């Protein structure tokens, strides 16, 4: 009986730790984000493995915490499957203060570049800047050198 309970617990924990399967919107958003990030690779940036996907409603923001290292340069690229989507990307330090960097906005894409002088935790804000409408699916990837 004890062995059966243990096997059931292991199966439940293994299933609970599996990542959710991405849908078509997330896959297409990632493709768009990677295309944008690829443009920065022409300047020597390497695309980091991993990504963040989600939905954000017009006028709202999604926030992602990242650890950055002084002396490196970073570009955070966002893409959406909705060609009419409008996003803004802003970076904040660990105290929630905006950091000065470069930005880019295109059709269904946005990016922000930053070179930290202090290593630590930073936050990437992805804002849906459309005036109204349904939530848009986004994918965030980042590049470094």
C-alpha positions as CSV (number, residue, x, y, z in Angstrom):
1,X,0.0,0.0,0.0
2,X,2.8,2.4,0.9
3,X,4.6,1.6,-2.4
4,X,1.4,2.4,-4.4
5,X,0.9,5.7,-2.5
6,X,4.6,6.6,-3.2
7,X,4.3,5.8,-7.0
8,X,1.1,7.8,-7.2
9,X,2.7,10.8,-5.5
10,X,5.7,10.6,-7.9
11,X,3.4,10.4,-10.9
12,X,1.4,13.5,-9.7
13,X,4.6,15.5,-9.0
14,X,6.1,14.6,-12.4
15,X,3.0,15.6,-14.2
16,X,2.6,18.8,-12.3
17,X,6.2,19.9,-13.2
18,X,5.7,19.5,-17.0
19,X,5.5,22.8,-18.8
20,X,2.2,23.6,-20.5
21,X,2.1,23.0,-24.2
22,X,2.3,26.1,-26.3
23,X,-0.6,26.9,-28.6
24,X,-0.4,28.2,-32.2
25,X,-0.5,31.9,-31.0
26,X,2.5,31.4,-28.7
27,X,4.5,29.6,-31.3
28,X,3.8,32.3,-33.9
29,X,4.6,35.1,-31.4
30,X,7.9,33.3,-30.6
31,X,8.7,33.1,-34.3
32,X,8.2,36.9,-34.7
33,X,10.2,37.7,-31.6
34,X,13.1,35.5,-32.8
35,X,13.1,37.2,-36.2
36,X,13.5,40.5,-34.5
37,X,16.2,39.2,-32.1
38,X,18.0,37.8,-35.2
39,X,18.6,41.3,-36.4
40,X,20.6,42.0,-33.3
41,X,22.7,38.9,-33.9
42,X,24.2,40.8,-36.9
43,X,25.8,43.1,-34.3
44,X,27.3,40.1,-32.4
45,X,24.4,39.5,-30.0
46,X,23.7,35.9,-29.0
47,X,20.1,34.8,-28.5
48,X,19.6,33.3,-25.0
49,X,17.8,30.0,-24.8
50,X,14.4,30.3,-23.3
51,X,11.5,32.6,-23.7
52,X,8.4,34.0,-21.9
53,X,5.0,33.9,-23.4
54,X,1.6,35.3,-22.3
55,X,-1.3,37.6,-23.0
56,X,-1.6,41.2,-22.1
57,X,-4.7,43.4,-22.5
58,X,-4.6,46.9,-24.0
59,X,-3.5,49.4,-21.4
60,X,-2.0,46.7,-19.2
61,X,1.5,45.3,-18.6
62,X,3.2,42.0,-18.1
63,X,6.4,42.0,-16.0
64,X,9.4,39.6,-16.2
65,X,12.3,39.5,-13.7
66,X,15.7,38.9,-15.2
67,X,19.3,38.8,-13.8
68,X,21.7,41.0,-15.7
69,X,25.4,41.4,-15.5
70,X,27.4,44.6,-15.5
71,X,29.5,45.0,-18.7
72,X,27.2,43.0,-20.9
73,X,24.8,44.5,-23.4
74,X,21.2,43.2,-23.7
75,X,18.3,43.5,-26.2
76,X,14.8,42.3,-25.1
77,X,12.6,41.5,-28.1
78,X,8.9,41.1,-28.1
79,X,6.7,39.7,-30.9
80,X,3.1,38.9,-31.4
81,X,1.1,36.7,-33.8
82,X,-1.3,39.7,-34.2
83,X,0.2,41.9,-36.9
84,X,-1.9,44.8,-35.6
85,X,-0.6,44.5,-32.0
86,X,1.3,47.4,-30.6
87,X,3.7,46.9,-27.7
88,X,6.2,48.9,-25.7
89,X,9.1,47.4,-23.8
90,X,10.5,49.2,-20.7
91,X,13.3,48.2,-18.4
92,X,13.4,48.9,-14.6
93,X,16.0,48.4,-11.9
94,X,15.5,46.4,-8.7
95,X,13.9,49.4,-7.1
96,X,11.3,49.8,-9.9
97,X,13.0,52.9,-11.4
98,X,13.1,53.1,-15.2
99,X,16.5,52.6,-16.7
100,X,17.8,54.6,-19.7
101,X,18.4,52.5,-22.9
102,X,17.5,52.2,-26.5
103,X,14.1,51.3,-27.9
104,X,12.5,50.0,-31.1
105,X,8.9,49.7,-32.1
106,X,7.6,48.0,-35.3
107,X,4.6,46.1,-36.6
108,X,3.7,43.5,-33.9
109,X,7.2,43.9,-32.4
110,X,9.1,46.0,-29.9
111,X,12.5,45.9,-28.3
112,X,14.6,47.6,-25.6
113,X,18.4,47.6,-25.3
114,X,20.3,48.2,-22.1
115,X,23.9,48.0,-20.7
116,X,23.8,47.7,-16.9
117,X,26.6,49.2,-14.9
118,X,25.6,47.2,-11.8
119,X,24.8,43.4,-11.8
120,X,21.5,42.4,-10.3
121,X,17.9,41.8,-10.8
122,X,16.0,44.0,-13.4
123,X,12.5,43.9,-14.7
124,X,11.2,43.9,-18.2
125,X,7.8,45.4,-18.7
126,X,5.8,44.5,-21.8
127,X,2.9,46.9,-22.4
128,X,0.0,46.5,-24.9
129,X,-0.2,50.1,-26.1
130,X,-3.3,49.6,-28.3
131,X,-6.1,51.9,-27.3
132,X,-8.6,49.1,-27.1
133,X,-9.4,45.5,-28.2
134,X,-8.8,42.0,-27.1
135,X,-5.7,40.7,-25.2
136,X,-2.7,40.1,-27.5
137,X,-0.4,37.1,-27.2
138,X,3.3,38.0,-26.8
139,X,6.6,36.3,-26.6
140,X,9.8,37.8,-25.1
141,X,13.3,36.6,-25.9
142,X,16.6,38.3,-25.1
143,X,20.0,38.6,-26.6
144,X,23.3,39.5,-25.0
145,X,27.0,40.2,-25.8
